Amino acid sequence: MRKQTMFKRELKFVLALLAFGSFFACTDLEIEETDSEITEGFTGVEDTESFLSGAYNNLNGRIGDQANLFALSEVTTDAALIPTRGTDWGDNGIWRQLHQHNWTPSHQFILNVWNQWNDTQLAGSQLLDSRSNASTAEQGHAAFLRALGMYIILDNFGQVPFRDTTAPSLEAPSVLSGQAAVDFILADLATAISNLPSEGPGTGNDRASKAAARYLRAKVLLNKHIYIGGSPNSADMSEVVSLVDQIAGEGYGLVSGYFDIFRNDLDNETIWYIPTAVGNRIWNGLHYNQAPEITGGGWNGFSTLAEYYDLFEGDPNNNELGSGQEERRGYVPTEGEAFTGEAGTEESDDFPGFVKGSNIGFGFLVGQQYEINGTALTDRAGAPLVFTREFLDNNGQPSLINNNERTGIRMMKYNPRYGGFTEHEIFFRYSDAHLMKAEAMMRNGGDATGMVNDLRVLRGASPLGSVSEADLLDERGRELYAEFWRRNDMIRFGQYTRDWEFKDPAAVGDANRNLFPIPASQLILNPNLVQNPGY
């Protein structure tokens, strides 16, 4: 387990690292607990470019891991769940609690998210301190990072501690919420848009640009009424439309070839990617016997609900290649692909003449899985490796514990045939912006059908006759699965508290679960914080 920090001698830790031991099975986590305070001797950042690089590098573990923000964004929804298979993935119930909505203020991932993203916003504040003498471009990046950190804290916790870098070190940070928090974030994004470089698609995109800042500003405005109460503001929705149009004006747009978007290449879709390994998105769902020549096989954890899989067009019980499904649902190949020397692929050592890992499908893996030579795979006990729609225990009853190795449909957006740990995870992309514009138009009384159908036709799905709010949420679910936005979307459309399989009945309809609890340790450290209702 690694711990990252960028604060050198300017900072000291408020929190000692908690004992974490061997708590997790089958995980590859970046755990960071660096909610820090400025020392009395802070007089500005000395090497601003190095400090900025450190701030961006710290995002790698925060976006690339499978716990923390990713888990809070996806596992707490209908899109992802992790059953216990034997002793694997039990982890004292930490994964099940998220899907079931019965987490507590002591949940480790909640504390980690709090510390990590407050750390990001503090780094931005340090660079923006006038004593740091950051360049105009560095100030743009710093404003963007601070806005991003504050936005994630606001979205997940509803209140944001803000430390004045010129204040005494022992002074408790002030707390922003509601309109004040939104205004602060929007002001930072205005600075970012003004000062960041204008970079079109294919020109780097591993640091923020004007397009990334506009994307984040559109995201804040689209969700603003969730943070301040009331209904969407017409002027805000009009600005969302304008921001997306400005992004398109820089050359970004929809592209065909859905799964090609997630390869280690730049395209017109990618607004901002994080140069972090995508291995967690690949291996945490694959079975132990899948693609062992790449990294020893999968970890056999992450799955999805059948109801989420059923959002996509196609036979609910068959997702083999050529079975008539829409593109985004992907497919299960019945054998590997011939090796042609295509860039980014390797020839299999175990099966010469085939692409290494090409027996692993794209999208949603359900039913029988196959080896590269077309042999039907088995699990470790010798039973056919058939991924099922149901999650059943040893007695055949629906359960998240005592599952066998084969339960649950698996999701595969990044594919091992292009590298088991390629450092290229997309965080902001144009399809999301396109759907944000469609939603903003709808919330201003317009018709989103044409825009939604533009995307659906490109993805090989049937056009819709009309588009309701429910349709738009479903479309976002089809386009953006495993991309950090499902919780955010479900809350905005009023669906996060609805029932789904294995949710705790006591949590159904509980609006308090729209926010996570403030970690107990932080309430002690900062008396300006107030615990969220229901905790």
ZAKOLKE-263888 format. One record per residue (C-alpha): residue in three letters; x, z, y. Coordinates in pm, whole numbers, plus 50000, padded with zeros to 5 digits. Each point is the difference from the previous one (the first is absolute). Layout:
<nodes>
AlaXZY ...
</nodes>
This chain:
<nodes>
Met500005000050000 Arg501364990450337 Lys499415014950340 Gln500464979250313 Thr500645012350352 Met501254983550316 Phe500285028950236 Lys503685010749965 Arg501025028450230 Glu497194995250253 Leu497495015849764 Lys499605029949776 Phe497455004149724 Val497005022250054 Leu499044998549635 Ala502295006949709 Leu499554976149713 Leu497425012949761 Ala500965004149639 Phe498894967949836 Gly501955000049675 Ser498894976249732 Phe496415000550118 Phe499354963049960 Ala499994979149681 Cys500424962450005 Thr500524998550376 Asp502564986650244 Leu499285019050317 Glu501565003350343 Ile499235035650108 Glu500805010250354 Glu499095031750181 Thr501494996450342 Asp497455012650249 Ser502735009650246 Glu500545014450341 Ile502414989950274 Thr502975023050040 Glu500755015850335 Gly503024977050024 Phe498114967249980 Thr501024978350293 Gly498984966049870 Val500994977149716 Glu503654989950019 Asp500014968549782 Thr496574985250059 Glu500354969349779 Ser501205020449702 Phe497225025050057 Leu497404972150018 Ser501344984949677 Gly499645034049837 Ala496425002950121 Tyr499124966349847 Asn501955007449681 Asn498015031949951 Leu496864978949970 Asn501334984949678 Gly499295030649788 Arg496805007750187 Ile498524965849925 Gly501724992549672 Asp499065030749802 Gln496885004549788 Ala499145034950125 Asn499445013250352 Leu498434974450237 Phe499344974149729 Ala498305025849780 Leu497905013850286 Ser498994964650101 Glu499224985449657 Val499675026949731 Thr497385018750205 Thr497754969349980 Asp498214978749742 Ala503054977349978 Ala502485021649807 Leu500175029149758 Ile502575014449762 Pro498705015249677 Thr502085023749789 Arg501284982249689 Gly501285026549762 Thr502285020350224 Asp500844971050231 Trp498655001150354 Gly498465034649958 Asp502145014550280 Asn497785030850034 Gly497094977750103 Ile501554988150328 Trp498944963649941 Arg496515008049865 Gln499245022550298 Leu500394970650237 His497634976849814 Gln497495028149944 His500135012050364 Asn500705036249913 Trp503445002750158 Thr501045032150179 Pro502145008050307 Ser502955006249768 His500014964849852 Gln503594987750009 Phe499274964050101 Ile497935011950297 Leu502885021450124 Asn502454971649948 Val497914975550203 Trp499675025450279 Asn503755005850015 Gln501134964149953 Trp497854983450264 Asn500385027850255 Asp503714994649944 Thr499544963150086 Gln498195007450324 Leu502605026150099 Ala502764974349951 Gly498144976950237 Ser499745027650259 Gln503715007249980 Leu500874963850066 Leu497484998250284 Asp501525030850164 Ser501614987150321 Arg503235018249911 Ser500434976749703 Asn500364969850232 Ala498514976849739 Ser499844963350082 Thr496694983450082 Ala499764985349650 Glu500895033649841 Gln497295016650208 Gly497554974149865 His500945008549642 Ala499885037350076 Ala496554997350155 Phe498794980349697 Leu501395025249750 Arg498545029350192 Ala496624982750015 Leu500154992449627 Gly500895035849908 Met497325014550226 Tyr497404975249875 Ile500585009049636 Ile499775037250078 Leu496854995050208 Asp498384978449733 Asn500705024749721 Phe499745033550176 Gly498014994650321 Gln502525018650218 Val503584992450095 Pro502675025550099 Phe502094986050284 Arg503365014750096 Asp501374995150351 Thr503714993349945 Thr500845018250326 Ala498075031649908 Pro501695031449863 Ser500614997449627 Leu497805029749913 Glu497024987650200 Ala497194989449767 Pro499144963050021 Ser496794991250180 Val497254984249792 Leu498224967450081 Ser496734989049847 Gly497094977050073 Gln500164979650319 Ala503265016050116 Ala501784990549679 Val498614964650002 Asp500964994950365 Phe503555012249933 Ile500414976449703 Leu498564970350190 Ala502325006650294 Asp503014999849767 Leu498804967449845 Ala499644984450343 Thr503665009050062 Ala500934986049659 Ile498194967250061 Ser501754996650335 Asn503515008249876 Leu500204987849641 Pro501304965349919 Ser497634971449933 Glu500774989449642 Gly497974974249818 Pro499674998349622 Gly503154994749798 Thr502375014350264 Gly500755033849842 Asn496945022250016 Asp501765030949858 Arg499725016950340 Ala496995001350223 Ser499254971550239 Lys497334993550261 Ala497784987349718 Ala500435032649805 Ala499185020750309 Arg496904978950066 Tyr498935003949639 Leu500325037950020 Arg498185000850334 Ala497154980049844 Lys499915024749711 Val499775029650240 Leu497214984050204 Leu498024990249692 Asn500055036249881 Lys499765016350342 His496365010649964 Ile500935018849682 Tyr502495021150196 Ile497975006450315 Gly496444998149865 Gly497164977050084 Ser499734962749934 Pro502514971650034 Asn500584990850364 Ser499294963850090 Ala503094996850219 Asp502175013949721 Met498604974849753 Ser500614971750246 Glu503605011550037 Val500425000149620 Val498934963549998 Ser502434992150282 Leu502895018249832 Val499524980949675 Asp499814967450193 Gln503305008650168 Ile501565006749658 Ala498764966249881 Gly501414984750316 Glu503485009949886 Gly499614979549684 Tyr498595025149754 Gly497084989449783 Leu498374998349660 Val502004983949720 Ser499044987649655 Gly501595012949681 Tyr498875036350009 Phe502625015749775 Asp502814979650155 Ile499455021050314 Phe501465029949816 Arg503244983349896 Asn503305006850172 Asp499454971850250 Leu498794998050356 Asp496804981250074 Asn497394996150270 Glu498045029649859 Thr502715026150031 Ile499895017950335 Trp502195029449893 Tyr501595008549669 Ile501985030749901 Pro503344993149824 Thr499235025049725 Ala499904995049625 Val496594990149863 Gly500695015349658 Asn497375027150044 Arg497344973250048 Ile501104983249673 Trp501025026149746 Asn497595028450062 Gly497164980449840 Leu501724980349725 His500135013049643 Tyr503265013349860 Asn500324969049778 Gln499574974550280 Ala503094982150136 Pro502505024949851 Glu502934976150053 Ile499665003750377 Thr499975037650041 Gly499115015649668 Gly496274994750033 Gly497185013850210 Trp498945035650079 Asn496374995849887 Gly498165018350274 Phe498154983050286 Ser496714982749917 Thr496804990250176 Leu496295005549945 Ala497974972849832 Glu497655000350299 Tyr502894989750226 Tyr501064972449762 Asp496394987949995 Leu500174992450374 Phe501764967749902 Glu498444968349861 Gly500534993349630 Asp499195011949649 Pro500055038250010 Asn501525001649653 Asn502514971750013 Asn502724993850254 Glu502254977349796 Leu501504969950172 Gly497444972450053 Ser496875021049949 Gly498414989750330 Gln500845030350211 Glu500724999350372 Glu503654998350101 Arg500365035550132 Arg498875015149670 Gly503084984349848 Tyr500344993649630 Val501515011549671 Pro502384973949850 Thr499914995249624 Glu503714991549994 Gly502964997350236 Glu500984970950222 Ala502854975649935 Phe503155007250200 Thr500714972050247 Gly502555016850224 Glu497435007650270 Ala501485021050276 Gly499365037149956 Thr499524998049621 Glu502335006649707 Glu500114987549645 Ser498945025249738 Asp502785014449785 Asp497595008949720 Phe498144966850011 Pro502374972450118 Gly498244971350171 Phe497375022350159 Val499865017550339 Lys500815036749967 Gly496825020750056 Ser497714969450012 Asn497705014549734 Ile498835025250262 Gly496914987950179 Phe498945001250363 Gly497195019950155 Phe497885019049749 Leu501225004249644 Val497175006049752 Gly499634992549629 Gln502774990249761 Gln503514997550144 Tyr502654976549860 Glu503744996649947 Ile501924970650146 Asn499824980849671 Gly496215004449981 Thr500025028949752 Ala497275025550066 Leu501605032150130 Thr499285034149852 Asp500245035150136 Arg502605024549871 Ala497745010649713 Gly499534963949890 Ala496434994750128 Pro499304967150186 Leu500935003950365 Val496544993550138 Phe499415014150350 Thr496415012750010 Arg497455003350277 Glu499235035949896 Phe501925032650025 Leu499235019949685 Asp501495031349846 Asn500795005549634 Asn496335007149932 Gly498844967350157 Gln498625017150310 Pro500634988450359 Ser502885020950131 Leu503154999550211 Ile501915020949746 Asn501004994149637 Asn499894962250042 Asn501884977149763 Glu502664975350116 Arg497564971150044 Thr497205012350226 Gly499464985350342 Ile500404966350171 Arg503424996450161 Met500824983950338 Met503004977350059 Lys500514985850349 Tyr503784998349989 Asn501264984749676 Pro503125008749798 Arg500764963449935 Tyr501274998850360 Gly502095031749968 Gly499185034749879 Phe501035017650321 Thr500074972850267 Glu500285015050349 His497084983350173 Glu496705018750038 Ile497474986050243 Phe498475025750235 Phe498244978750264 Arg498704965049921 Tyr497794974450163 Ser497104999949750 Asp499325035950103 Ala500074989850365 His497674970949920 Leu497495023849840 Met500385024850285 Lys499014972350240 Ala496994991249782 Glu498945036549996 Ala500405003750376 Met497844969350052 Met497345014649769 Arg500065033650178 Asn499444981350328 Gly496924983249860 Gly501674968149880 Asp499974983049661 Ala503085005749782 Thr498874976649722 Gly502114970150101 Met503225019850030 Val499445018349672 Asn499244967249823 Asp503144984050142 Leu501965026349811 Arg497844999349688 Val500264962449958 Leu503775002050044 Arg500085026249722 Gly497854979949759 Ala496865021250041 Ser496474987450063 Pro498824999350364 Leu497455026250102 Gly496694990850158 Ser500255029350240 Val502265029950051 Ser498815035850040 Glu502125030950066 Ala500025006749625 Asp501184964549936 Leu502795003650251 Leu501215032649846 Asp499964983649658 Glu501974970450134 Arg502615023150144 Gly500185016849660 Arg500584966749829 Glu502654988250244 Leu501915032150074 Tyr500105020649680 Ala503105021949964 Glu500994993950366 Phe499355034950146 Trp496644992350168 Arg497235008749752 Arg499395035850121 Asn500104989250363 Asp497524972049931 Met497605021149795 Ile499825026550272 Arg499334974150272 Phe497164985049794 Gly498595034249905 Gln500764996849627 Tyr502825024849941 Thr497705028749910 Arg497824980049760 Asp500065006349628 Trp502304981749758 Glu501125006549646 Phe501755033649956 Lys499455011950358 Asp499225037350014 Pro496195002550050 Ala500595027250259 Ala501964975150213 Val497344972650001 Gly498554997650350 Asp502485025450141 Ala501094985450335 Asn502705026650029 Arg501994979949746 Asn500434972150255 Leu502955020650127 Phe502715017449805 Pro500745036950064 Ile502785010550235 Pro502715014049771 Ala499845037950000 Ser503675003750095 Gln499444979250314 Leu497125021650116 Ile502375029649993 Leu502754981450184 Asn497764985450271 Pro497115021450129 Asn498684970150196 Leu498854984149675 Val496555007949862 Gln499124995249636 Asn497614971449937 Pro496425009049898 Gly499395005949630 Tyr503445014049923 
</nodes>
